[in-house]
């Protein structure tokens, strides 16, 4: 089973029109809960690893419903703080073919946005844990979440945990007065493992893969070795860096792959052609959860860890909602080359 993993961040209520309806066509909304770090935690619980999710939820019925949704997957919720005004909401209009998806946030004054240092007893949270994961979404929410995230990362590092982050740049969130480039370096300095998509390092740190054009679907795996090396030079504590590579042919058809750098060695993963996307939200989180599992399960086999992360996140594109509800066996079956999708009976 291994030592317990802790993730920290915001979880929200996601409301989306059924199927591929537009907001203006909706007479009802499908409700699920999701958030980057919660999605990672649920992946890890599905893979059989002990994991706790830490956040702050309001003391009302919506907070209770959210708590129940996390608990049902076997994720530990005992360290979740309660208080504040409300649960954040985001509205998702699902794109199809050449029409992209749209997100509208309604998360101002959410419970976690008003969190302050000292509200969470991090030494208690991390007692007996071996890994801490956060994402760049958390410090983007408010000055308070940035301070608490740094408090957590520093405590985890001092206590000897492995610290991982997903850079996860969200331009619509950095509104509280500082830019990502001002806040993220101090946080990433606490990390052993960094994960990003093909644009994150560019948007946050100005490190760009040569000759890449994401909107044109041009993402060449080998050019991202440069991005990994530049990140490693800037943040010497980083031992492992992984980057997901999504080529967007349309909203319904993407290519999906990734690369991994570990202390100078560079690994490229296989590429999947994802032709009929059910739901791409949470794909990066599925990769993060898969990578953390792979690094736990496969020891020094970094190629296998990368392949697991890519296959896990490929499968996520077939699942409605934010979270990746797949098993280790299903992921390893796809890793082995069985992409047939045949009925299992």
C-alpha positions in Angstrom: 0.0 0.0 0.0 2.8 2.4 0.8 2.8 5.6 2.8 -0.3 7.9 2.7 -0.6 10.6 0.1 -2.1 14.0 0.9 -3.5 16.4 -1.7 -4.7 20.0 -1.1 -6.9 22.4 -3.1 -10.4 23.5 -4.0 -13.2 21.2 -4.9 -16.2 22.7 -6.7 -19.7 21.9 -7.8 -19.7 21.4 -11.6 -22.9 22.1 -13.4 -23.1 21.2 -17.1 -26.0 21.1 -19.6 -26.8 17.5 -20.5 -24.9 16.1 -23.4 -23.5 18.7 -25.7 -26.3 21.3 -25.2 -25.3 25.0 -25.1 -25.9 27.1 -21.9 -28.8 28.9 -23.8 -30.5 25.5 -24.5 -30.3 24.1 -20.9 -33.4 23.5 -18.8 -31.4 21.4 -16.4 -27.8 20.8 -15.3 -25.9 17.6 -14.5 -24.2 18.1 -11.1 -20.9 16.5 -10.2 -18.1 17.6 -7.9 -14.5 18.1 -9.0 -11.2 20.0 -8.6 -7.7 19.3 -9.6 -6.3 17.9 -6.3 -9.5 16.0 -5.4 -9.4 14.4 -8.9 -5.9 13.2 -8.2 -6.8 11.9 -4.8 -9.8 9.9 -6.2 -7.5 8.4 -8.9 -5.1 7.2 -6.3 -7.8 5.8 -4.1 -9.1 3.8 -7.1 -5.6 2.4 -7.6 -5.6 1.2 -4.0 -3.3 3.8 -2.4 -4.1 5.4 0.9 -4.9 9.1 0.3 -6.3 12.1 2.1 -7.8 15.2 0.5 -7.5 18.5 2.4 -9.7 21.5 1.6 -12.2 23.9 3.3 -15.9 23.4 2.9 -18.9 25.4 4.1 -21.0 24.2 7.0 -24.1 23.6 5.0 -25.9 20.9 3.1 -24.0 21.5 -0.1 -20.7 21.1 1.9 -22.1 17.8 3.3 -23.0 16.6 -0.1 -19.6 17.4 -1.5 -18.0 15.6 1.5 -20.1 12.5 0.8 -19.1 12.6 -2.9 -15.4 12.5 -1.9 -15.8 9.9 0.8 -17.6 7.4 -1.5 -14.4 6.8 -3.4 -12.4 5.9 -0.3 -10.5 9.1 0.0 -9.8 10.3 3.6 -11.7 13.4 4.5 -10.9 13.7 8.3 -8.5 16.7 7.8 -11.0 18.8 5.8 -11.6 22.2 7.5 -15.1 23.6 7.8 -16.2 27.2 7.6 -16.6 30.1 5.2 -19.5 31.1 3.1 -20.0 28.8 0.1 -18.8 26.0 -2.2 -17.4 27.3 -5.5 -19.3 26.5 -8.6 -18.2 26.2 -12.2 -20.5 25.9 -15.3 -19.2 23.7 -18.1 -20.5 23.8 -21.7 -19.2 20.7 -23.4 -17.6 21.4 -26.8 -18.0 19.1 -29.8 -16.2 18.9 -33.1 -14.9 22.4 -34.0 -16.8 24.1 -31.1 -14.6 24.3 -28.0 -15.8 23.8 -24.5 -16.5 26.8 -22.3 -16.2 27.3 -18.6 -17.8 30.1 -16.5 -16.6 30.3 -12.9 -18.8 31.3 -9.9 -16.3 30.8 -7.1 -15.8 34.2 -5.6 -15.9 34.1 -1.7 -15.7 30.3 -1.7 -14.8 28.7 1.6 -11.3 28.0 0.6 -10.7 31.5 -0.9 -10.9 32.9 2.7 -8.6 30.3 4.2 -5.7 31.7 6.3 -2.4 30.3 7.6 -2.9 28.3 10.8 -6.4 27.1 10.0 -5.0 23.7 9.0 -2.6 21.8 11.4 -0.1 20.6 8.7 2.2 18.7 11.0 -0.8 16.6 12.1 -2.1 16.2 8.5 1.4 15.0 7.3 2.1 12.7 10.3 2.7 9.2 8.8 2.4 10.5 5.2 5.0 10.1 2.5 3.8 12.4 -0.4 2.1 15.8 -0.7 0.5 17.0 -4.0 -0.8 20.5 -4.9 -1.5 22.3 -8.1 -1.0 25.9 -9.5 -4.8 26.4 -9.2 -4.6 26.7 -5.4 -2.3 29.7 -5.1 -4.2 31.4 -8.0 -7.4 31.6 -6.0 -6.5 34.2 -3.3 -3.6 35.5 -1.3 -4.7 33.3 1.5 -4.7 30.1 -0.5 -1.2 31.0 -1.8 0.1 31.5 1.8 -1.5 28.2 3.0 -0.2 26.3 0.1 3.3 27.6 0.8 2.9 26.8 4.5 1.9 23.2 3.5 4.7 22.7 1.0 7.3 24.0 3.4 6.0 21.8 6.2 5.9 18.7 4.0 9.5 19.3 2.8 10.7 19.8 6.4 9.0 16.6 7.4 10.7 14.6 4.6 7.7 14.1 2.3 8.1 13.9 -1.5 6.3 17.1 -2.8 4.8 17.2 -6.2 3.0 19.9 -8.1 1.0 20.3 -11.3 1.8 23.8 -12.6 -1.8 24.1 -13.9 -1.9 27.7 -15.1 -5.4 29.3 -15.2 -5.2 32.9 -16.5 -8.8 33.6 -15.4 -8.0 32.9 -11.7 -4.9 35.1 -11.1 -6.9 38.2 -10.1 -5.9 38.9 -6.5 -2.9 41.1 -7.2 0.1 39.0 -8.0 1.0 37.1 -11.2 1.8 33.4 -11.4 5.4 34.2 -12.2 5.8 36.1 -8.9 4.2 33.4 -6.7 4.9 30.0 -8.2 8.8 30.0 -8.0 8.9 30.0 -4.2 6.4 27.1 -4.2 8.1 25.1 -6.9 11.4 25.4 -5.1 9.8 23.1 -2.4 9.0 20.4 -5.0 10.7 17.1 -6.0 8.3 16.4 -8.9 6.7 18.8 -11.3 3.9 18.1 -13.9 2.7 20.4 -16.6 0.9 20.5 -19.9 2.5 21.7 -23.2 1.9 25.4 -22.3 2.3 25.7 -18.5 6.0 26.2 -18.3 5.7 29.0 -20.9 2.8 30.7 -19.3 4.2 30.6 -15.7 8.0 30.8 -16.2 8.5 31.9 -19.9 10.1 28.5 -20.8 8.8 27.5 -24.2 9.5 24.4 -26.4 11.1 25.5 -29.7 8.9 25.4 -32.7 5.8 24.3 -30.9 2.3 25.5 -31.8 -0.4 24.0 -29.6 -3.4 25.5 -31.3 -2.2 24.0 -34.6 -1.8 20.6 -33.0 2.0 20.8 -33.4 3.6 19.3 -30.2 6.8 17.4 -30.9 7.8 15.3 -27.9 11.5 15.7 -28.3 11.4 19.5 -28.2 10.0 19.3 -24.6 13.4 17.9 -23.4 14.5 21.5 -23.6 11.6 22.6 -21.4 12.4 20.0 -18.8 16.1 20.9 -18.7 15.3 24.6 -18.3 12.9 23.9 -15.5 15.5 21.6 -13.8 18.2 24.3 -14.1 15.9 26.9 -12.5 14.6 24.6 -9.8 17.5 22.3 -8.8 15.3 20.4 -6.2 13.2 18.9 -9.1 14.2 15.3 -9.7 11.3 14.4 -12.0 9.5 16.5 -14.5 6.6 15.2 -16.7 4.7 17.1 -19.4 1.5 16.0 -21.1 1.3 16.6 -24.8 -2.2 17.2 -26.2 -2.6 17.9 -30.0 -6.1 19.5 -30.5 -7.4 18.5 -33.9 -10.9 19.4 -32.7 -12.9 19.4 -29.4 -13.8 15.8 -30.1 -10.5 14.6 -31.5 -7.2 15.0 -29.8 -3.8 13.2 -29.8 -2.5 12.4 -26.3 1.0 11.6 -25.1 3.6 12.8 -22.6 7.3 12.9 -21.8 9.2 12.5 -18.5 12.6 13.8 -17.4 14.4 12.2 -14.5 17.7 13.6 -13.3 19.0 14.0 -16.9 17.4 10.9 -18.5 14.5 11.6 -20.9 11.6 9.3 -21.7 9.0 9.7 -24.4 5.6 7.9 -24.1 3.4 6.3 -26.7 0.8 8.5 -28.4 -3.0 7.8 -28.4 -5.4 9.0 -31.0 -8.5 10.0 -29.0 -11.2 10.3 -31.6 -14.5 10.6 -29.8 -14.0 12.5 -26.5 -16.7 12.1 -23.9 -15.2 14.5 -21.4 -11.7 15.9 -21.4 -12.0 17.9 -18.2 -9.7 16.3 -15.6 -7.4 14.7 -18.2 -4.3 16.3 -16.8 -5.4 15.4 -13.2 -5.8 11.8 -14.4 -2.2 12.0 -15.8 -1.0 13.3 -12.4 -2.7 10.6 -10.4 -1.4 8.0 -12.8 2.2 9.3 -12.6 2.2 9.4 -8.8 0.8 5.8 -8.8 3.4 4.7 -11.4 6.3 6.2 -9.4 5.0 4.3 -6.3 4.4 1.0 -8.1 7.2 0.7 -10.6 10.2 1.8 -8.7 13.0 3.0 -11.0 11.1 2.0 -14.2 10.3 5.6 -15.2 9.2 4.6 -18.7 6.6 2.3 -17.3 5.5 5.1 -14.8 5.1 7.5 -17.8 3.2 4.9 -19.9 0.8 4.3 -17.0 0.1 8.0 -16.6 -0.6 8.4 -20.3 -2.8 5.4 -20.6 -4.7 6.3 -17.5 -5.4 9.8 -18.7 -6.3 8.5 -22.2 -9.0 6.4 -20.6 -10.3 9.5 -18.7 -11.4 11.0 -22.0 -14.1 8.3 -22.2 -15.6 9.1 -18.7 -18.1 11.8 -17.9 -17.3 14.0 -15.0 -14.1 15.4 -13.5 -12.7 12.2 -12.0 -11.0 9.2 -13.6 -12.9 6.1 -12.5 -10.6 3.4 -13.8 -8.7 0.5 -12.2 -5.1 -0.4 -12.4 -6.0 -3.5 -14.4 -7.9 -1.4 -17.0 -4.9 0.9 -17.4 -2.4 -1.9 -17.6 -4.5 -3.6 -20.2 -4.4 -0.5 -22.4 -0.6 -0.2 -21.7 -0.1 -3.7 -23.0 -1.5 -2.7 -26.4 -5.2 -3.7 -26.0 -7.0 -0.6 -27.2 -9.9 -2.6 -28.8 -12.5 -1.5 -26.3 -14.2 -4.9 -26.6 -16.8 -6.0 -24.1 -15.4 -7.7 -21.1 -17.6 -10.6 -20.0 
